[in-house]
């Protein structure tokens, strides 16, 4: 008769479900900077490769895996990029403003869209751009990036969508690497990237010349830079800690309170990227505030682990000034630099508003006062934008995909534009996230709240901060006209949340085979459902011609129509 198994302790039970708390007597260096696990060589050995070659291939997967996921994302985003051949939704503003920036350095004036758009799409093309400055509601960086594609391919759909498709592809690659650093797992990093590669909202926004995906790219890049900065600063703090005669590093109050963390170029780079995000759309400013708080809390955690007697005071003395100077002034300076074309122009809208004006602030150079006046008017325009729109939605409905935005709709008759049925067909582009992925993300966010609030898992807190920075500020504008596709800014963090939840479902490496098998079946089933869901909705993400009945079958909720 087998003896009864020994009862599991509390920490052992938690680790079966993915708890990553430090075991007792862990070296402080490993707590400050957990090492990356050694790449698994077993799959390559099973294929008959020698140990050396298997080791090299295993190490190569750290980059090869993200690269393959990015290739998949690129194929999906660039395939038939010019379809539909039209200026869809707000492309009518940004594609034309980008062309004006390319040729004038500022946003010029176009005729009414009913006149200008058909001329742009006609053969031969007619470009009706005037050099009179035009008032615009968003800063220029995103439009400058769109202009790069137009410089390469001209003012046509491929030209104005090229850069968003490229940034969407690169963001998938970045997310794979960011997830690897965050989870210390190449598999979970690539899983997060693959989930974003097959998210419908990210795909549609990557194939449309709007500004929100550009904001997402810069914010995600800044998040990655801050993760690298976190690891490097904590490594310097660990190196400063004294070791006992056995070589084991212990917490030390003096070092934790007073040790510096050296130069932090990655934090400075994050400041530049956040400035670029804000100079694309102003919601990037909220992300800057959230990320400043996040990095300061990371510094507090590092000093606490290092043994600081008063970690908050230590951060105030040693880290606060560097954090604020690295992020905030750098972002502000970057924002100003992106307006160089406007400052150098004579015909930009409002460029000479302050010329010859006196008053209290007359000691400030006139161009800066004109710029401030312009920014004030833009602020007033944005906060007072209350024009009703058929596809506007309240932020409360975004996570559950309550009201997606129809970017393009056409009804080809039988025998036209690929319609091979006896009845009419539809050709749509719907900015809708992959439903199973987004609804799974709702559960994942609840799980991460538990991990952050009750288990103090910093990874969960970092992901939640990314979601909050891109999502919560929109609740301040309940009366403003807003759209659900703004949510693309926090799509990467939803994918990280789902990947982290699936990692817990899989179980930790030390779990028994039965637990790992069950976890793999459950996690694999969910991933396959998400992939199937993406394939099912793919025709209405990319403007393919399908029978009307097929389109109607995909309208799972009445609010999607």
Secondary structure, 3 states (H helix, E strand, C coil): CCCCCCCCCHHHHHHCCCCCCCCCCCCHHHHHCCCCCCCCCHHHHHCCCCHHHHHHHHHHHHHHHHHHHHHHHHHHHHCCCCCCCCCCCCHHHHHHHHHHHHHHCCCCEECCHHHHHHHHHCCCCCCCEECCCCCCCCCCHHHHHHHHHHHHHCCCHHHHHHHHHHHHHHHHHHHHHHHHHHHCCHHHHHHHHHHHHCCHHHHHHHCCCCCHHHHHHHHHHHHHHHHHHHHHHHHHHHHHCCECCCCCECCCHHHHHHCCCCCCHHHHHHHHHHHHHHCCCCCHHHHHHHHHHHHHHHHHHHHHHHCCCCHHHHHHHHCHHHHHHHHHHHHHHHHHHCCHHHHHCCCCCCCCCCCCCCCCCCCCCHHHHHHHHHHHHHHHHHHCCCCCCCCCCCHHHCCCCCCCEEEEEECCCCCCCCCCCCCCEEEEEEECCCHHHHHHHHHHHHHHHHHHHHHCCHHHHHHHHHHHHHHHHHHHCCCCCCCHHHHHHHHHHHHHHHHHHHHHHHCCCCCCHHHHHHHHHHHHHHHHHHHHHHHHHHHHHCCCEEEHHHHHHHCCCHHHC
